[in-house]
Each structure stands twice: as structure tokens, then as C-alpha cells.
Amino acid sequence: MSVLQPFALRGLGAASRGLRASPCAPSLLRGLRTSAPALNRPVLRASPQRSAAPPAAGSFFAQSYLPFSASARASFFTPRAYATESAAPAAQDTAQSVDDVRVIPKSLPTWLLGCSALVFGIIVIGGLTRLTESGLSIVEWNPITGMRPPIGDAEWDAEWEKYKLSPEGIMINANITREEFKFIFFMEWAHRLAGRALGVAFVVPAVYYATRYKLPRGLPTTLFALAAGIGLQGVIGWYMVKSGLEQEIIDNNAVPRVSQYRLAAHLSAALALYVGMVHTALSLRRDQKLTAEARSGPAGLAAVEKLATALNSPAVKKYRAFIGLIGAMVFLTAVSGAFVAGLDAGLVYNEFPTMGGKLVPDTDELFDKRYAKAEDKSDNWWRNMLENPVTAQFDHRVLAVTTFTFLVAQHLIARRPVLRLGPNALPRSSQRWSAWTAAAALGQVTLGITTLLYLVPIPLAAAHQAGSVVLLTCLMGLAASMRRPGRALNSMRQALKQQPHQVPKSTPPKA
């Protein structure tokens, strides 16, 4: 529809007033009345920089499309180029048009997966930083100036002197050389630099996507929440490091290390950020795939309808809820591992499955009254769980074995005939993800036991931490493969069903 159409309507009005005095005015005015209704429609506002309709998809940076929601009003993130001038005419037609679309750029899910891979790397580097006892080597937090490492002997000597005044520099590493200090410094510096790189790599494209495209409702809010999570993660990281620099450690002659509570919070925030990115990326990619299949023709639409029916079956719903429970258990087990690491509990009982020759240690060991701080000892049970190395390792073992049992059981359940055969069977991708999840669980348990038996060597311990993230990734892939079509995709299915009724009637052939 032309941008000059409003001017054409005003021109037609002026022409009608000028033709009233003409002898042939009646016939000309009748012609104007027959053409005016076709022009009197909602007009698309087009900006000078962009066309009134979105370009066709075809390249990596092109868009894939989902329909508008049922509301005719434009949201805050709706570009003016695609907003109708009046919502009243659009509200008259309850059936949505397939041409009314929201945009998911094809590069957006790939970008999110790339950012999640960077988060994965940061988690691994963070584990190595902790295992090499490098996390307390930088005693200041300078978000901007800290991006540049020391250059020259003078700057290195100044940084080294600051470290020598810290609890770890006084009590543990008082005799290390400057080259040894450089190693632990660069480990922590690389971890911090990777976090800053993640912030830039996420925030800048997120602002571009949110302002350039008409994203599905809720997606801009999700991107903003993930960006805020990245900033919060940096704050939690310094809050954790600060706990290992307190003067109280020297005064109490304690072991210089960070608080296990803050370490667990730091890891939990990192895992939550990773889960959010991967879940959003896989959900968008699945919606893109199903949208393309639905728009491909009647056969594709029928396949999407069949899939939606199968995913709504009672058996699949129960299995999907079971996978959600397992995901929460894997997350909780990983967080309990942070307490094991923060307390050095992996060095207490280096045997499996027993602990000191027993499956369950003595009650006096598990609930040592020395950890209670309340006068009535009411906090004894939870303080032992979170501060006693013996109890922390025992809890991690119990959670790990229980979670592993559930992970193997989910694959056996997925192989049942009700979920493998018939019209309500799981998609083939779900069967594959189920098998990969069980295999990842077996590998993770093997790594955990081996790490314990060999007194927590750095390569095995780092692989064990990375394995927990791989296991979470497999579970998210499994959950995404069973994800029911979103609201936008459901709107498209309804629009495609009604599309034949929206086709204007053809004129009868002339005699």
C-alpha cells in the first residue's frame, strides 16, 4: 500500500468538489464512490528508513516470522513501521492474518547459544581458578581499569605487595616467587576478563535486537533479565572474593578461603544464567522450525497439529513434569558440590561407597555440636549441613546417587511403548536427548567417583564441574524437544486454518 495514499484521498475529495459544476459530474462522482471504499482502509505507517512490510527471509541475518498476538494494540517494542493507524478496523476481523507477523531474527538463537557457550567457559575457568587457589590473587575490584594487567616490573611489584598484605599472602603464600604470583594472578584476571567480555557480547546485540525488530512479547523482557543477571553475577563474584580478604581471617588464624555460602551463590547465579540463555535459545529455535513447517503447506501444518496433539497427551505431560523435577535435582546437586568445594570436603573421605568403612558416618560426625552457634543448639542440624565438611560430602553423595537413579529411570520410561509407539509417542529428537542425558549422567557419576578416589586432581575436578553443566544442557535439550507450541505459534496455526476463508471471492467469468 502506498505511503501517498492519504494525499490521494484528500486529492479525490478536492476533485469531487470541483466536479459538482461540471455537466458530466454525476457519472464521474459515481466512479469516485465505487473506488473510494477500496482505498478507505487502515494505512500502514512507513518510516523513511524502512519499508512498510518486513523483508523476506533468506539469509542468516534475515527474519523468521510469528504472528501478532490477539491484541490489536501495539506494545512498547512494536516498531512504528508495522503498527496500524487505527486498531478499530483490525478489531472487526477476529481471524488473524498470516501476514501480521512478529519477527525472530534467524541469528538471535545462534547468538544466545554463543553467549551460553561463553558462560560455560567462564564456569570452567572459575573452577580452575578455585582449584589452583588463584581466586584471591587480585585484592581489588576495578571494573574498567582492571581490564589491563600490570605492565612492567614497577606495576607487578606494586600488585605483588598488595597481595602480600592479604590473608592468603601472609598465611599461605608468603614465600612464593613473583613468577608464581603472576600465574595465579593471570588465572583470576582471565576469569574476570571473560565476564566483562560476556557483558559486552550480550548487552550490545540485545539492545540492537530489542530496538530493531518486533520481537515476540516477553522476549525483550527476558533479554533484559539476562543482561541484569550478568551484571549481578559480577557483583556476587566480588562479594565472594571479598569474604576471603577479611582481617578476621588473620585474627582468628583461620584458613584463607572464600565463604562457601557466597561461593554457592556465585555458582548458582552462573548456572541460572546459563539455563536461561540455553532455554531461551532452544525455545526460539524450535518455534522457528515449527513455524517454517506449518507455513510450508497443508502437510506441514498437519504434522505440527499431530505433534501438538501428542505433546498434550497425559503420558507426555507426566514425563515432561518428571524431567522438570530431575532438572531441579541436578541443579541442587551442583549447588551442593559448591559447598563441598568451599569446605574442601572432597579431601575428607576419599573412598566410595563407604565413608570410614560405613555407608553412613556416625551421628556425632554428621551433627557435630561444635558447629552450633545458638545457645539452645537449634541451628545444629542446618549448620552441619552447610559448614561441616563430613556432612557436606555425605549430602552431596546422597543427592548424586538419587539424581543418577532418576536420570537412568527417565530413559527407561522414555522407552516404554506408550511413549515410543503410537500417535502420542515422543518425538524422535526427545528419544535422542533422553539417551544422551542418561549417557551424560553415567559420565558425570564416573568423574565424581574418580575425582574423590584420586584426591581431587585438578583436571578431573574441573571435568567434573564441567560435566554438571553438560548434564544440565542435555536436560534442557530434552525439555525443549517436548515444549508445546507457544502462543504465537498457536495463533499462526489458527490463522493458517482460517486462511482459505480469508481469500476474496473470484468474479464470475464473463459470458
N, C-alpha and C positions, 0 to 999 in steps of 0.2 A: 504494500500500500504506500502511496507516495507521501512524502513529507509535505508537499504543497497542497494537499487535499483541502485543509481548512480555507486556504486562499481561494481555491477553486469554488468552494461553496459560497463564499462571500461574493465572488465574481458572478456566479449564477443568480444570486439574489438581486444584484445590481442590474444584470441583463434583463431579468423579468420585469423590474420596474420600468426600464427603458422601453420595453416592447409593448407596454399597455396601449400606447398611442398608435401602434402600427396596425395597418389593415389585416395583416396575417398573424396578429397576436394570439388569437385563440389556438391555432394549430401549434404554434411554437411553444406556448405555455403548457399545452398538453404533453409535448415531448419532454419539457423540463420536469414535469411532475412524475413522469414514468422513470426518469433517470435519477431523480433525487433520492428515492428510498434506498437505492443500491449504494449511494455514497454516504448516507446518514448512518454510519456505524462507528463503534469505538475506534479511535485513532491511536496508533502506536506512536509514542514519543521517541524519536530517534536523535541521539546526540550526534554532533558533527564528527566525533572521532570514531563512532561505531555504527554499524548498520542496524536497522530496526529488528532484524532477525538474527539469531546466532548462526555462526558459520557451520558448515558441515564438518563432521568429524572425519579424520582421515590420517592424521599423523600422531606421533607420540604426545605432542602437546595440544592436540585437539580435544574436544569435549565429548563426553558421553552424556546422554540426557535422561532425566527423570521428570515426570510431570509435576505441575504445581500441586500444592495441597488443595483441599476442598475450599479453603477460604479465598475469596476473590481479592482481599486486601493485600497489598504488598508489604513485606516485612522490612525491617530496618536494613537488611542486607540485600534487598531487591534492587538491582540496577534500574535506573530510570528508563533505560533503553527498552526494557521488556515490560514496563508497567503500563496497564491500560489507562486511558484518560478517565474513564468512569467505570466504577465497579457495578453499577446498577444494571447495565445491559448484560454484563457477564453473568450476573446472578440469575438472570432469567432462564439461562440454559443450564440445567442441573448436570448434564452429561459433560464431562471434561473432554477437551480436545487433546489428541496426542501431540499436537504441535505446541501446547502450553508446557514448557519444559523448565526444569531446574538443571543446573549444569554440575557434573562431576568431571573435572579435568582428568584425562587419562593419566597424566603424570602425578596426580595427587596421591593415590595409594602407593605408587612406587617411591615417591618422596618420603612418605610416612614409614615405609619399610626400611628405607635407607637410614632415617633418623633412629629407628628402633635398633638397627644393627650397630649404630654408634653407641647407643645406650648399652647394648650387650657388651661392646668392647670396653666401655667405661667400667662396667661391673667387674669384668675380668681384671682390668688394670687395678681397680680398687682392691680386689682380693690379693693380687700380687703385692701391692703396697703394704697391706696389713701383714702378709706372711713374711715379707722381708724387713718388717719393723721400720718402715720408712715414713709412716704417716705423720710422725711428729717432727720431721726434719725441717719443715718451714713453720716458723713460730709466729708469722704474721699473715693477715689476710688482706691482700691488696688486689681487688678485682681487676683493676686496669693496669697499674704499674707492675703487678705480679706476673703479667704475661711474658715479660722479658726476664730470662735467667741472668744471674750475675755474669759480668764480663770483666776479665782482668783479675789479677791477684788481689788488688785492693778490695774489690767488691766481694770476692769469695771469702777473704779474711773477715770482712765485716759480717757476712751471713753466718760464717762458722762461729764467730764469737757470740752471736745471738743464740745459736743452738747450744753452745757450751753452758749457757746460763739456764737452760730449760731443765726440768726434772730428768728427762731421759739423757740429756747431755752430761748431767752431773753424776747420776747414779749408775748408768749402764755403759754409755759410750764416751767416757771421759778420755780414753786412750786411743780413739780411732784417729786415723790419718785424714788429711784433707781430701785425698782421693777417695777414701771410703765414705766420707761425708758427701762428696759430690754424687756418688752412686745413689745413696738414699734420698738426696735432695732431688735429683732428676726423676726418681720414681714418683715422688709426691707431686713434683711440678708437672709431669706428663699427665697425671690423673686430673689435676686442676685445669690444665690447658685443654684437655679433651672435653671437660664440662663446659668451658667457655665456647669451644667450637660447636658443641651441640646447641647452645643457646642461639648463636648466630645462624646456624644451619636450619634451625626450626623457626625462629621468630620471623625472619625476613621473608621466607616463602609463605608462611602462614598469613602475614599481612597482605601479601600480594594476592593469594587465592581468595581471601575474605573480601577484598575490595574489588577485585577484577571480575569475579564470577558470581553468578547467582547460585550459591551453594544450597543444598537441601537444608531445610530448617533444622536447627540443632547442631549442625556440623560446625559453624563458626564458634558456637559456644564451647564445643568440645576442643577445638583447636586452641581457644583462649585458655581453657582449663589446663591443657597440656603445657602450654607456654608458662603459665603460672607455676605449674609443678616443677618445671626445670629451674626456675628462679628459687623456689622454695627448697629444692634439693641442694643448691649451693649454700643456702643459709644453714640448713641442717648439717651439712658437711663441716662447715667451720665450727658450728656449735659442738659437734662431736670432737673435733681436734682440740678445741679449747679445753675440754674436760681432761685432756692428758697433759696440759701445761700449767695446772693449778699448783700454787705454792703448797697447798695442803698435802700433796703427794710427798714432798720432801719432808714436811713437818712430821708426818705420820710414818715415814720410812716405808711407804707402800710401793707397789710395783708400778712404774710409769707406763700407763696404758690408758686408752680412752674408755669412757663409760660403756659398758655393754648395753645399757638402755639406749644410749644415743647411737651406738653402732647398729643396733637392731632397727631403730627408727630410720637411719640413713639407708640401710639396705631395703627396708620395707618401701620407702618412698621411691627408690630406684626401680624396684620390681613393679610397683603400681604404675609408674610412668611407662615402663616397658610394656606392660599388659595393655594399658590404654592405647598406646600407639599401634601395637600389633592388632589389637581387636578392631580398632577403627579402620585400619588399612585393609584387613581381610574382609570386613563387612562391606566396605565400599567396593572392593574388587568383585565380591560376589554379586552385589547389586548390579554392577556394570555388566557382568556376564549374563545374569538372568534377564536384564533389560534388553541386551542385544539379541538374546534368544527369543524373547517374546515379540520383538519387533521384526524378526526375520520372516514371519509368516504364520499361517494357521497351525502348521506342525510345531513350530517353536512355542507358540502360545499354549498349545495343548500339552507340550512337555512341561512347561512351567506350571500349568494348572495341576498336572499329575504330581509334580514334586511338592507343590504346596499342600495338596491333599495328604500325601504320605507323611510330611513333616508335622501335620496336625493330628496324626493318629495317636491313640493313647499309649501304645508301646514306645513310639519315638519320643513322646513327651516325657515319659518316665526315664528313659535312657538319657535324654538331654539334661534333666534335673540331676541325675546321678553324676554326669560329667561335671556339672557345676559344683556339686559337693566335693568331688575329687580335686577340682582346681583349687578350691578353698583349702583343702587339706595339704596340697603341695605347697601353697603359699605359706601356710602356717609352719610346715616343716622347715622350709627355707629360713623363715624368721627365727625359729628355734636354733637353727645352725649358727645364726649370728651371735646368739648368747653363748653357744659352745666356743666360737672363735674368740669372743671378747673375754671370756674367762679362761682361755687356754685349756678348756675341759677335754680337748682331744688328746691330751698328754696324761690323763689320769689313769684310765684303764685301757690299755692297748691290747685288748683281746675281744673276741666275738665268738659265740653269742653271750658268753658269760661276762660278769664283772667281779673280779676277785674270786672266781670259781663258783659264782652263784648267778642264776638268771636275774635275780632281784637283789641288790645290795641290802645290807642291814638297815633297819629303820633309823637307827642312830646316825647312819651316814647320810641317808636321804633327807632327814629332817633334823639336821644338827641345830640344837638350840642356840649355838653361838651366833647364828646369823639373825636371830630375832632382835629387834630394837625396841619394841613396845614392852612396857612393864609387865603386862599380862601375857606376853608371848603370843598374842593373837595373830601377829604377822609372820609367825614362824614358817607356815606352810608355803606362802607365796614368795617369801624372801629366799627360801631354799631353792625353789623352782627357778628363780631368776638370778641368784647370786652364788649358789653352791655349785661348784664345778661337777661334783658327782651327780647331783640331781639333774643338772642341765644336760649332761651326757645321756643319762638314763631316759629323760623325757624325749630327747632327740631320737634315741633308738626306738622307743615305743611308737612315736609318730611316724618314723621312717618305715618301720615294718608294717604298720597298719596301712599307711598310704600305698606301699608297694602291693599289698594284698588287694586293695581296691583297684589299683591300676591294672593288675593282671585280670581281675574279675571283669572289668569293663570290656576287655577284649573277648572274653568268653561269652559275655552277654550279647555282644555285637554279632557273634557267630550263630546265635540262635536262629532257627528258621523264621520266626516271626519278624526278625529284623534283617534277615538276609534274603528272603524269598517273598514273592507275592507283591501286590500293588503297594503295600505300606512298608516296603523294605527301605533300609537306609541307602542313601546314595553311595555309589562306589567310592567316591572320594572320602566319605566318612569311614568306610571299611578300611581304606588305606591308612588314614590318620589314626584309627584305632590300633592297628598293628604297629605303626611307628611309635605310638605312645607307650605301648607295652614294651617295645624294644628299648626305648629311652629309659624307662623305669628300671629295666634289668641292668642296663649300663650304669645308671646312677647309683643303684644299690651296690654294685660291684666296686665302683670307685670309692664309695663311702667306707666299705669294709676294708678295702686295701689301704686307704689313707690312714685308717685307725691302726691297722696291724703294723704298718711301716713307720709309725711315729710321726705322722703328718709331714711327709716331704713336700716341698713347695710345688713341684709340678703336679703331683697327684691331688693336693689340696685345691690348687687353682682349677684343675679339671673338674673336681667335684662341685665346686661352686658354679662353674660354667654349666655343668650338667643339669643343675636345678633350673637354670634359665631355659635350656634346651627342652626340658620336660614341660615347662610351662608353655613354651612355644607350640609343642605338639598338641597339648590340650586345647590351646586357643584355636589351632587349625581344625581340630576335631569339632569344637563347638561352632566355629564359623561355617563348617560344611553342613551343619544341621540348622543353621539360622533360618528362621522363617522370613519370607519376603517382607521388606519394610513397608511403611505406609505409602511412600512414594511409588514403589513398585506395584503395590496393590492398586493404587489409583491408575497406573498405566494399564494394568490388566483389565480393569473395568472400562477404561476408555477404548481399548482395543476391541473389547467385546461389543461395545456400542458403536464402533466406528462405521459399520455398514449402514446403521440407521441415520448417520450424520451426512451421508452422501446426498447431494441435492438430486431431485428427480430430473431425469433427462426429458427433453422436449420431444413430443411425438413426431415421428417422421412425416415429412410433407407428402401429400398425395401426388 
